[in-house]
Amino acid sequence: MGALHEGHLSLLKKAREDNEEVVLSIFVNPTQFGAGEDYGRYPRQLDHDLEQAESIGADVVFVPEIQTIYPEGSDAVVIRLPGISDLWEGKSRPGHFDGVATVVARLLLLVQPDMTYFGQKDLQQSTVIKTMHNALGLPGKIKILPTLRESDGLAMSSRNVYLSSEDRANAPAIYRSLQMAQSKVTSNRDQETSVILRSIIDELSSICEVDYFDFVSLPEMTKLTKYRGSSALIAAARFGTTRLIDNIIVEAQTRL
């Protein structure tokens, strides 16, 4: 959605390494924002983004108008993946993944890529996209690349610019908490995960408003009560007015 940072540029660099031609799409998609969310103030810096894309060697930057993506209106066709779209981010942001799935399908059909690159920071989003991609037989392949982080561990995000100085100092705690949880979950495999995570959540809650912090299966994203392979720890928390998400893969996915 633009406001490119080093995480986005890492996707462009990998695409440049792998392919003869690279297309970057920039589109702040209105259908994935809920009522009261930050669509209107989402960072938009197209001139800067175009300079960054040129520096990496993108051949085409596709910046469509809303009517190009939704020629019949944004409600004419909606792609919904029941189940996974209702969990975690989907529960906190109803309709969010319907908007994501619909816009990604539309972009893939317009561009017809051989390979499309996404980042792991939006773990549930990437899982929704890969599930939809497989189910609909959309063009090309999907590749998910690791989350890029600031030197203090904070996951790179366009929304980080919203953080006050105090919240920016506190925000890396979300990743430290995930690291601590990973260590405890993997070393106490027979213990209930809710018991393991309770004290970590309590400590994190002292500096932010925790939306969720849990241990889930992959690729289903369903809550796990005890350790199993192919899993992840996921978190969402609000620092001041800024909502951040992050995750750690505990064991790699066995499919998708």
N, C-alpha and C positions, 0 to 999 in steps of 0.2 A: 504493500500500500504506500510505497514511497518512504520519504524521510530516511534515506538509506544510511545505515551504519556498517561497521566492519562485519557484522554477522551476515547482512545481506550481500556485501561485497565478496565474502568467502564463497557464497553460492555462485555468484557470477564468475569468480576465478575458476572454480571447479568446472562450471559449464564451459568456460573458455578452453580449459585443458582437454576436455572430453570431446568437444564437438567442433565442426567446421564453421558453424554459424550459431550465434547466440542472440536470443530475443529476451528482452526484459519487459515485463508488463508492470505498469504503475497505474493502479486504480483503487481509490478509496471507496470501497464497496458499501453502499448505504444499507443493503439488506442484511448485513451481519452485525449491525449496531441496533441495540434495543432502545426503547424509550428512555430518555434521560442519560444515555451514554454519550461518548465524546466525538460523535461523527462531525459535528460542526467545528470543533476545535482540534481535531486530529492533525498532527503536524503535516504541513504541505510545503515542500520546498523543491519544486520541480526543476528550477534552473540548476541548483546544487546537485540534484539527483542525475541530471543529464550529464553534468561534468564528470561525476563519479563513474557513471556507466561508460562514458567515452574513455576514461583512463584505464578501465579494465579491458576494454575492447569489445563491448557489446555492439553487435552489428545493427540491431533494430531496437528502439525503445517504443513499445506500444502503449500509448496513453489514450485509451478510448473514452468517449463521452458516455454518459449513463444510457442514452438511447441506443448506443451501439451494442452494449451488453444486454440491455433489456428492451428490445425494439417493440415488444408488445406490452410493455409495462412490467414493473418488478414483481407483480403478483400473478402474472400470466402462467408461469411455470415455476414450481418450487420443488427442488429435490430434497427429500427427507429420508434419513436413515434411522428408522426407529430403534430404540434401545440405546445404542452408543451415543446418539445425539441428545439424549435426555439426561445423561450422567454428568457430574462434575461441572465443567464449563457450560454444558447444555442446561443443567439445572439452574445454575446461577444466572445464565444469560439465555432465557428461552428464545428459541428461533435463531440463535447465533449460527449454529452449524447448518441449518437449512440455507442461510445466506451464503456461508462458506462453500458448501457443496455445490450450490447452484452457480455461483460465480466462477468457481474453478472449472466446472464442467463446460461452461460457456467459453471460457478462455482457451481451454484445451481444444474445443471444437473449432474455434476461430483460428488459432495459431497452428494446430496440427504438429506439435513437437515430437521429436524422437525420444527426448528425455526431459523431464521436468524436475526441478530441484526445490526442496523445502528444508527448513531447519527443524531440529529436534525440540527446540524450546517450546513450540506449540505441539506437544506430543499427541494430545487427543485430536487436534486438528489434522495432523499428518495421518493418523490412523483412520479418521473419517474419510479423508481424501483417498487413501489407498483402497479402503473398502469400496467406496463408490467407483473408483477407477476400475477395479476388477469386476464389479457387478455389472457395470454398463459397457465394458469393453472399450473404454475411451483410448484415444491414440497415445502411443509412446509408452515409456516406462517412468515410474516415479522413483526418485532417489532422495533419501533423507540424510542430511549431513549433521554432524554434531553441533551442539550449542556453542557459540563463541561467548566468552566472558571477559569482563573487565578484570584488571589485575587483582581486585579484591574479591572476585568470584561472582559478582552480580551479572546475571545473564543480560547480554546486550538486547535492548528493546527501544523502539521509537518512543515509547511512553516514558522512558527514564528521564526525559527532559522536563517532565512535569514535577519531579521530586524536588522538594525543598532541600536545603543543605542538610538539615537535621535528618530528614527522611532518607536522603541519599546515603548518609553515614550509617543508618540503621538497616537499609535494604539488603546488604549482603548477608544478613542473618538468615534470610530465607534459604540460601544455598548451604550455609553452614549447618542449618538445622536438618536439611535433607541428607547431607554427608553423615551427620551424627546418627540419623535414623537408619541409613544404609548400614553403617557399622553395627548397630545394635540388632537390626533385623537379621542380618546374615550370621551373627554370632549367637543368636538365641532363636534358632529355627523352630523349636517346639513350643515357644511361648506365644500367647495371643498378641497379635500386632497392636491392638488397641491399647493394651497394657504397656507395651514397649514405647508407643508414640505419645502417651499421655503427658509425661513430664516434658518432652520436647515441645509439644504444642503449647503447654502452659507457659514455658519460658518464652517462646516466640510471641505469644499473645501479650506479653508485657510491653512490647514495643510496636505492635501493629494489630490490625483486626484480621484474624485468620478466617478465611472463607472455608477452605478445606485443606487437609493435610493427611494423606492416606497412602496405603499400600494397595496396588491394583495389579490385576492380571494383564498380560499382553497377548494378543491384540484386543481383547474384549473390553479392557478398561473397567472391569468389575472389581468391587472391593474384595480384598483377601483378608481372611481372619488369621491365617498362619502362613509361614513362608512357603513359597513354591517357586520353581524356575520360571523363566519368561515373565518377568514382572518389573514394576517400576514404582518409585515413590513420586507422588505428585503433590503440588502445593499451589494455593492461590491466597494472597494476602493483600490487604490495603494499607499502604503507608501514607498517612495523611489522606489526600483525595485520590491517590494513584494506586490502581489495582495492578499487581504484578503476578505473573505465574512462573513456575519453574518445575523441573523434574530431574530425576536421576534414574537411569536404567539400572536395575539391580542385576538382571540377567537378560541377555539379548533375546529378541523375539525369535520364536521358532517358525513363524510364518508371517506373511505380509512383507 
